[in-house]
Amino acid sequence: IAVAVTTKAAWKLQKIMAHSSKVSSVVLGNGSGQMLAAGGDHCQVNIWSVSKPNCIMILTGHTTPIKSLQVNPNGKLIVAGSRSGSIRVWDLEAVHQEERSPSCTIGFPRKHR
């Protein structure tokens, strides 16, 4: 008789105060799902490690509320779209390697018609 063995990871439930204003987008990322990012009316992206209660990084650059977030599959890039139509991309790996404040890697302003 064959028996299937399953290994699951679990974390202690954390209560996270994301922002003092409305949160409109939340995403889990960093490959293993151990990173949580949230954006909203405060015009920035806050990032947490799911195993820690405090925000570990704040990504700034948008001037209007964040409407959408996405992390690429390997967890190295995070993309945020804002209400103005602009898109910003941050390289999270470069921030960690250089031990500096996160800055937008690429910004795509909204095209005015």
C-alpha angles and dihedrals in degrees: 000000000000119000122201116224119204125192119201131183120221134187132201109261109259126202106216125190097210101186142334089245138047117310113215103172135033128177136178115216149134095112097278096049093248094125124075122194127186133183136178147124094344090071097234139092117238119201129201136181103233089228093059129063097215130075110259099193140015120204115203137180106096117106096194130050119292111248102176141020134191133177119204117242096262092047096237099114132045122194125199128189121200136206090257090063095251122134126207129192124200126194102219094185092057090052092055095044095049095039093222137125113285115259130182111271095198131006125195111195120206114269110239117220 
